[in-house]
């Protein structure tokens, strides 16, 4: 297997990407959906770095339509929702005069359709020349973790980079609920620099639902590429885009070599606690992982089947976490999972790509995530047992807005005498009672600092009519 197919996750955890003076992301702008790209100045309040933003709008064919420079002179959050194109891509580039270490920008995009709300973090981007020259890039398209929903339109969005891609024969692998694969070859035309290409499942393979037996399954795409990061935006929608939900793809880990962790503790995925606004939630285990046989537990109760491929499982009531283990105690550095669910009036479920925590997972003390005053916002705190949660600790919360440079701060002492790894959930108003006046009907950000490195923060936005969307913090 070539060097290009090796992913050193421990190097990624240490942010060893070489000298980075440019951080970026590219986002899809769909028709008939109000789109907001939300950027907070985390470079400043996390690492005391100054950056300037360059925003480039391009049509679907990659032609530049508008470009402008934006700075964080008057606010800590910049929300961009007025665009000169109806459909295409928007590139956000952050430039600094010193090493900012991470080449992908921690930016959120919110898709506010007439009957739904959905958000996702940065997925695609164009590599910098220095990354390509130093071979700190993965450009061969081997993308999986695409849940196929036969009841809806299934689309994956790819943003080409600055180099043209010649026409090619690509491959889609469809995996049904019995974990049987069907491979279908199809043509991709020449792709212009920065062109946005739609993988529309119904056009690629119109009879796909027969193989999936009209049930949910999974898709994997293999294609060639030259200069961009191959992460895809996954979209489920109706024909009019009135209902529109998104997540991102992930690597086809059956085709990559990654680090291994030898541990009897296994790997853990804590579940999110909701405030009774979800009918039911599901655990999604994507199929294209390194070959192994996993044993699954919901809390301490064993699941009655071994995990050798993809699964979509209802999460029992009051269960806090899933734990994956193997007979030989070998745990891959990446096992990609997701949490899915919907509220009472929600047509298309949300799907939040998460993954598992193991002993070599990077410890995290500072994180930040999107919030809103337009929709009900909830702050979810998950505690994993693998990284040893504390019983007594402080939570330091800040919130930032798009109107000025003010910051609201709150400090909480948490003393959990029992169930100290149980998930927690707060309404944003429980932490910041005056948040609506502070955010002024717009999107903002919340940050969390804590010495309890077992914590992972997520936020959700909820509306009784539009449903719920969930995303993890950066």
N, C-alpha and C positions, 0 to 999 in steps of 0.2 A: 504494500500500500504506500502511495507517495506521501511525502512530507505534508503536502497541502491538506491531507485528510486527517492530520493529527491536530487535536485541540487541547492545549495545555490549560486546563481550567484553573490550576493553582496560579499560573502566570496571570490569567485574567483577574483572579481575585486580588492579586497584588497590584493590579493596574499597570503592568509592565508592557506598555504599548509603544515605547520609544518616546522621543520628543514630540509633544502634541501642542501646537499653537492654534489649531482649528478644530472645533467640535461642531457636529452637524446632524441634521435629520431631514428627511423628505417625507411629505405627507400628501395623501390623496385628497383632492377636493371634488366631491361628487355633485351630481345635479340634484336639485330640489331638496337639499339637506343643509340647514344652517350649520356651518362649520366654524369652530373657534380653535385656533392654535394658541395655547397658553404657555408662556415662558416666564419663569421666575429667575431672579438673579442669584441662583444658588452658588455661582462661581464666587460671588462676593461674600455672602454670609456663611459659606462653608469653608472656603479656602483663601478669602481675601484677595481674589483675582478680579481685575477689571476687564470686561469684554465689551465689544461692540457687535451688534447683530446685523447680518445682511440677509434680507428676505427677497427671494427670487420666485416669481410666479411664472409657470410655463404651461402651455397647453398640452393636450394629450400626446402630441407628436414631439414634444420636447422643445418647442420654440419659445424663447424668452419673450414674455409679454410685459413684465414690469419688474423693476428691482429698486429696493430702497434700503437705506441704512437707518437703524433704530438703536437708541442708547437708553440705558437705565438711569437717566438724569433726574426724572421726576417721580418714579415709582419703582417698587420692587417686583412688580408683575406687569407683563405686557400681554394683552389679549388681542389677537388679530382675527377679525371676522369679516372685514370688508375687502373683497377681492375683485380684481378686474377681469377674472376669467370665470366661466360657468362650470367648467370641468377641467381638471388637470392636476398639477402638482405644485406644492409650495415648499421650497427649500429654506430651512433656517440654518444659518451658519454663524457661529460665535468665534470671533477672532480675538486673540490676546497677545500681549508682548512678552509673556513668560509661559512656561510649560503648565498647561491645565490638565495634563495626564490622561484624561478620558476622551477618546475621539468621537463618541456618540453623545449628542446633546440630550440632557434629561428634560424633554419637552412633552407636553400632553396635547392631544387633539380631542375635541368633543364634537360629536355628531348629534345635533339636536333636530331630529326629524319631527314631523307633525304628530306622530303617535308613539315615539320612542326617544330614549336618550341613551347614548353609548359613548364611552371614552376608552382611549388606549394610549400607551406611551410610545415614544419614538421606536419605529421598527426599521425602516429603510434609510440608507444614506449613501452618499457618494464618497468613496475613499479618497483621502489626500494622497498626493503623489508620493510623499515620503513613506506612507504606509505600504503602498504597492512596491516601491523600490526595496524597502527593508523586509518585505515578505511578512508583514504583520497584518495580513488581510486574507479573508476567505472569499473567493469570488466564484467558485464553482457552485452552481445552484443545486443543492440537495435539501429541499425544504419539505417538512412534514408537519404533523400536528394540525391538520386541517380537518375539523369535524364536518362531515357532510350531512346536511339536513334535507331530506327529500321533499319536505313540505314547503321549502323556501328556495329562493334563488341563491346559488352558491358561487361566489366570486373570490378570486385571489388577485391582489394587485401587486405588480412588480414595477419598481422604478429603476430604469436603466441609469448607469453612471455617465461619465463624460466621454467614454469610448463607445464607438459604434459596435453593435453585435450583429454578426452575419446571420442570415436565415439558417434555420436548423430544424432537425427532428427531435422533439422533446418527448418525455415519457411521463405519463401519469399512472400511479399505482393506486388502485382503489381496494380498500380493505373492508370487508363486511364484518358483521357482528360475530361471525364464526371465525374471524381472523383468516379468511381465505382471500388471497390477493388476485386481482385481475389487472394486467398491464395493457395499456393502450398508448400507441405512439401517435403523435400529432405534430403538425408543422407550426413553427413560430416564424413570422416574417422577419426581415431585416429590422433591427431596432435602432432608431436614431439616438444620438447622445441625449440623455435626460428624458427619453420617451417613457410614458407610462403605459404599461401593457396589462390588459385584463385577461386573466385565465378564467373564462366563463365555462363552468363545468357542463352546463347544458349544451353548449356549442361544441365542446371538445368531444363529449361522449354522451349523446342524447339519451341513450338507453341505460344510463348508469344505475338507475334505481332497481333494475332487474337483478343486477349483481348484488346490490345492497339489500335485496328482498324487501324494499320499501321501508327499511329501518335505517336509523342513523349509522353511519360508518365513518371511514377516514380516508383522506386523500394525501398523496405524497407526490411532489413534482421534482423531476430531474431535468435540468436544462443547463446550457452553457452561458457564460457571462464573463465580462472582462474587468470592470472597474467598480461596480457597486456592491454594497452589502446585500445579500440575497434574501434577507428577511421580507416576508410578504404580509400585506394587510389582508386578513380574512374577513369577508363580508357575508352576512345572511340578510336578505331583504325580500320585500315583495316587489312587484313590478314597478310600482310608482315611487318606491323609496319612502313611503310613509312609515313603514316599520323597517328599521335599519340597525343592525347590531354588528359589532366588530371585535376582533381580537388580532393577535399576530401569530404567524407560523413559528416554527423552530426547526433546528437542523434535523435531518434524518440521521439519528444517532446510530442506526444500524450500519451506516457507511463511514463512520468516523471512529478513530481511536481516541479515547479520552482517559483521564487519570482514573485510577481505581482506589477505593478506600477499603481497607480490611478492618471490619468492625463487627462485633457481636451486637452492637446497639441498633444496627440497621439505619434506615433513613425515615424521616418523619415529615408528614404534611399536616400541620394544624388546620382545622376548619374554622371558617369565619362565623362568628356569632351575629345573628341579625335580630332586629327588634320587631319580630312578628310581621314583617312586611314581605316575607318570602313564603310561597306556598310549600315548596320543597326544594332541596338542593341536591346536586349530583356531583360525584367524583368522576372526573374524566381521566383515564389513563391512556395516553396516546401509544399506539402500537410499535412505532419504529425506534425501539431502544436496543441497546447492546444485548445480544442473546444471553438470556439467563431465565431462571425460574424463580419468581418472587413469591414469598408468602406474605399475605396481607392480613393485618389486624385492624379492626375498628375499635379504638381504645384497646382493651385487653382481650376482646373477643375475636377469635380467628374467623376469617372469611373461609367459606367451605370449598373454595377453588384456588388452585395455584394461578398466578398471573404470568402467562407466557405471551400475551399479546394485548391488544387494545380492549378496554372495558369502559362502559358507562354505567355507573352503579348509583342507585339511590342511597343517600346517606341517612342512616337511621336517626331517629329523633334523639337529641341530647348526646350525640357522639361528638367528641372534641377533636379527634385526630385519626389519621391513617398512618400505620407504620409498615414499612416494607423491609423484609429481611430475606436472606438467601441461605441455602444450606451450607455453602462454603464461606459465608460471611464476606463475600466480595460485593461491594456496592459501587456502582458506577458514579462518577462525579456528577452526571446529569441524568435524572429520570424525570421527564417532563409530564406534568399533570395539570389539571385545570379544575376550577370550581365553576359550576353552572347552576342556574336557577332562574326563577321568574316570580313576579308578584301577580296578584289576582287578575289585573287587566292587561298584563303584558303578553303580547302575541309571540315574540321571538325571545327565547331565554338569553340572558347574558352569559358570556363565557370568559373567565379570567384565567389566563395562563400563569401558573405558579411554579410548580416543581417541588422538590423535597430538600430538607435540611439534613446534613450529616456532619460528622465530627470535623471534617476539613472545610466546611462551609465558612466563608469569611465572616468574622464577627462584625457586628454593625452597631454603632452607638448613635449615629446621626442619620435621619431620613426625612424626606419631605414628600408631600402629596397634594393633589388638587382638591380644592373645596369650592363651594358655591353658596351664594345667598339666594339664588333664584330657585334652587331645588333643596329639599331637605338633605343635609349632609351628615353622614355618620362616620365616626372614627373607630376603626376596628383594630384591636391589638391582639395579636396571636403570640403565644408563648410556646417555644419548642423545648422538649425535655432533653434533646440531644446536647444542646449548648448550656444546660444547667441554669434554669430560671431561678431568680432570686425571690425571696419572700418579702423583703423590704427594700424599696428603691424609690427614687424620685423620677418624675416625668417632667421635663421642661418643654412646654409647648410655646411656639410663636406662630402668629399668622401675619400674612403679608397681603397687601391689596394692590390694585391697579390704578389707584387714585393719587397716592402720595408715598412718601418714604417712611411713614410711621409703621411701627411694629407693635402688635399687642402681645403681651407675654403672660403666661400662667405657669405656676409650679405646683405640682401635686406630690404628696407623699403617699405611696401605696404600701400598705402593710397587709399581706395576704397570709393569714395564719394557717389557712387550709386551701386546698384546690389552687395552689399558687401557679399552676400551669394552665388553668382554665382560661379560655378566651374572654376578652372584655369588649364592650361596645359603648360608645358615648354618642349622644346627639351633639353636634357641634355647639349648640347653645348651652349644653351642660358645662362645657369647658370655657367658652367665651359667650356670656349672655348677650353682649352687644355686637355680635359678629355681623348681623345684617346691616346695621348702620355703618359699620367699618368697611364692609365689602361693597355696599351700595349696588345691589342687584347685579353683581358681576362674579366672575371666577377669581379665586385667589389661591393661596397655598398655605398649608400648615406644615411646620417642621417639628420634629421631636428629637430631643437629645436625652439619652438615658445611659447609665452605666450597666443596665440590665441588657446585655447583648443578645439575650434569647428572644427579644421582642422583635416582631415584624409588624409594621403598620400598614394598613390598607384604608382606603376611603371609598364610600359609596354615595351616589347621588340617587335620590328617590323622588318620584312624583306619582301620585295615585293613578293618574291616567296613563302616563308614559312608561311607568315601570321603574326598574332599578338597573344601575350599572355599577360595576365594581372594578377597582384597579389597585394593584399593590403600589407601595411607595418606592421611590428611588433610594 
